[in-house]
Amino acid sequence: MSPPVVRVVAFLAAGVAALLAPAFAHAYGWPIVPFDQQHAIRGAFDDPRQGRGIDGLFENSFHFGVDISAPDGTAVYAVAPGTVFRYPDSVTVRQPDGHEFAYWHIVAAVTEHAYVSTGDLIGYVRLGWGHVHLAEWDGHTYLNPLRPGALEPFTDTTTPVVGDIDVQVENGVLTATVEAYDPPPIQPPPPWQDALWTPAFVRWRLTRDGQDVMPWRIAADFRTNWLHGGDFNEVYAPGTQQNRPFDPGRYIFWLANDLDVRGLQPGTYQLEVLASDTRDNTGSRTISFTIGQSRKTAKRASR
């Protein structure tokens, strides 16, 4: 039996690159007091952002940092030393090697090109924002502040939830999606108390009679690196929505889109999905579906 032709974006190469990507050499504390205490986060790294850009056109993007809940007017401090660069809605602190930390939605309390040390005041949360967006840039891409060895202390004991798996096989082509989310370890304050995180890592495989038919494939890998907006529709399937006040996000991931399975023998198969966070807490779900002799197989979905 010849292997099926795959026309699905497999983020294996991206996943390997993420694991090899350079990281800040030292862990760093929180940008609001107390520095050595974990705070609520209402927006996760690489979660979906949907809205209109500065040109008025609708655009999708991946969140390039984490949103740390903090009342308006909260003092924000540098998590690492460096030179200040001021922007209309943010302050960036850059190190000589190009590594930098950006603090968004704050009113600056430092001057342009000033040098700040770890723990120095850099600004205050702007009126109406209720959070500081912390972003880390390594000179090439944004990094997930919640990866091990970065923002500390950080403990996460919640387990991501794998929800509905939707599978369709028609004319020898498999289409599959999964809904998954990660409950935050600390509930954010209202109106974001229902906010959900995206899992940091979603993967799947196809088995039959306990044997791999298609080994593990990566649907989404947010553990380390930021994804560019052009990949949005390759990762998130229709029905996805971001967190909004009093309205939790809904995250639907493509598992397979236009995957040729004509090489598979008729029979019953199992599609298994794992969803993990940056601390390897992992949820799972498996669905069985049948590939028959006919050109079309009825839709199967877990509920």
N, C-alpha and C positions, 0 to 999 in steps of 0.2 A: 504494500500500500504506500503510495507516494504521499509525502506530507502535504497538508493543505496549504494553499497560497494565502499568505496573511497580508491584508491591507488594513491594518489597524495601527495606530501610533503606539508603539511600545516604548516606554520611557526608560528602557534598560540602560542605554548609553548615558542618558541624562542622570540616572540614578548613580551610576558608577562615577561620573564626573562630580556629582554632589559629594560623594563620600571622600573623594580625593581633593576637594576644593580647600584652599587655604582658609584658616580660621584665625580669629584674633588670638594672640598668644596667651591672654589671661582672661579669667572670668571677671565679670564686672557686676556691680551692685545695681540697685534700682535707682531711677532718676528722681524719685520722690521719697520723702521721709516716711517711715524709717527706711534707710538704705538696705538694711540687712533683714528686711521682712518682705514676704511675698505679698503682692497686691493683685487685685482683680483685673483681668484682661477681658475686654469685651469684643475685640476683633483680632483674629488669628492671622498668622503669616500665610500668604498666598490664598486667603479666602477670596471669594468673588466680589468684585466691585463693578456695579452696573449703573450707568448714568450718562450724562451728557458732558462732553469735554469742553474746553474753552472755545472751540469752534462751533459749539452748539449741536454737534453730531453725537448720536448715541454711540457709546463705546463700552467695551468690557475690558477689565484688567484684573490683575492679581494684586492683592494687598502686599505692599513691600516692607511691612514692619508689623508691630503689634500695638494695639490701642490700649493703653493702661488707664483705667478709670481713675479720675481725679476731679474733685470739684473745681469749678471756675475759680481762678485766682490762686490755685495751689502753686507753691514754689517748685521749680524744676531745676535739678542740679546735674552737672556733668558726671557721666559714669566713667570717663577716661580723660586724660589731659590732651591738650592740643590747641590749635589756633582757631579762632572764631571766624565764621563767615555768616553774615546775616542775610536773610531773604525775607520777603514780605510776610510769610506765614511760618517761618522756621528759623532755627539756628543750627548750624552745622559746626562740629568741632573736629578738625582734621589733624591727623598726625603726619610726621614727615614721610612715612612710607605710603601715604595715600589712604590709609585706613581711616574711616571717619564714622561719627555717630551724628545723626540728625534728630532734632527734637521739633516736632511739628505742632502747630496750633498753640504757639506761645507768644507772649509779648516779651521781647528781648530785654534783658537787664545787663547786657554786656555790649561793649563797643566792637565795631568791625576790626578784625585782625588782632584783638586782644588775646593773650595767652591765658588759658584757664587750667587749673589743676583738678584732679578728681575731687568731687564734692563741692566745687565752687558753684555758686548760684549763676544760672544763665537766663532765667526768665520765669514767667508766670502763665498758667493756663488761660487762654483767651476766653472771654465771655461767650457763653453759648456752646462751647465745645465739650466740656465735661470729661476731657481725657487729654493725654499727651501721646502722640504717635511717636514711638521710638523705632528708628531705622538704623541698621548697621550696614556699611558699605566697605568692601574689602579692596577697593580700587578697580574692581571688574564687575561685581554684581552685588546685590543685596543678599544678606545672610539672615537666616532665621535666628532671632535672638533667643528662642527657646530651645535651641539645640544644646546637647550636653556640653558643659564647659564654657557657656556664654553667660547669659543673665542668671544670676544667683542671688539669694537662694530661690530655687524653684522646685517644687514637688508636685507631681501629678499622679494621682492614684485612680482617677476615673478611667473607665474603659470605653473606647469608641463603640458606637452602636452601628451595626450593619442592618439596614432596613430592607425595603423591598428590592428584590432582584427581578428585573424584567428581561425575559429572553424571547426572541423571535427567530425562527428559521424559515426562510422562504427562498425557494429556487436555489438551494445550496448555499445561502448566505446567512451568516449568524449576526444578529444585532443584540447587544446586551448592555444594560445599564444597572447601576446600583445606587440606592440612596444611603448615605452614611453621614454620621456626625459624631462630634466628640464633646461631651459635656465639660464645661470649664471646671477646673478644680476649685475655684472660688467664684461664687455667683456675683456678677456685676450688679451695681445698684440700679434702681429704676431710672429711666424707663428701659434699661437694657438687661433686666433681670432674666429674661428668657433667651438671651443670646446663646448661640451654639457655635462651637469651633468646627472647622473642617478637620478631618483626620490628617495627620502628617504623611501617611503612607497608605496607599490602597493598592492591593494586588489581587490577582485571581489566577485560577488554573482550571483546566478541564480534565476530568478523570472518568474512567469507566471500569467497573469491577475492581475498584481500588488501585488502579494503575493510571499513571499520568498519560494523558493523550496530548495535552498541551501543558508543558511545565509552567511554573509561575511567571506571570507577566505583570508589569507595572502599569497601573492605570493613572496613578498620581503620586508624585514624590515631592513633598514640601519640607522634608526634614532639614535641609540645609539651604538650598539655593532658591532664589526668586525666579519665577517663570514670566516670560514676556507675554504681553497681551495677545500677540498673534497666536499663541497656543491655547487661548481660552476655550475656543469651541472644540478643541481636540481633547480637552480634559473634562470640562463641564458640559453636561447634556442639557437639552431644553427642560425647563421646569425649575432650574437652579435659581435661587434668589439669595441675596445677601441679607445679613442681619439688619433689622430696622427697629426703631423704638417700639416696644410691646409686640414685636413680631419676629420670631426666631427665623434664622436662615434655614434654607433648604438646599442641600448639596447633592446633586445627582451626577454621578461620574460615568463616563463612557468606559465600558469594559471592552467591547468589540463593536466596531462600526464598519460594516462591509467586509466581514471576515469570511473568506471562502472556505467552506467545510465540505465541499463535494467529495473530498477524499476520505471522509469518515464513513465507516460502515453504519447501516441502519441499527438503531438500538437506543437504549437509555443511557444518558450521560449525566454527570454531576458537575455543576459549576460552583466552585467554592470561592468565597471572597473573604479576605482578611483586611481589617482596617486598624492601623496602629497610630499611636501618638509618638512624640519625640522621646518618651521614656519606655517605649516598647510595650505599653499596655495595649492589648489586642483583642478586638471583637471579631466574630466570624459568623458566617451564614452560608448554607449550601442549598442549592435548588437542583432538583432532577428535571430533566426534560428529554424528549424523545426526538430523534432524527429518524424519520420514516422513509418508506419507499417512494411516497408521493413527492411532488415538487414543493409542497407547502406543508409546514408543520405548524400546528396551532400555537398561538402565543401562550407562554407559561410565565406566571409571575408569583413570587412569594408574597404572602400577606400576613 
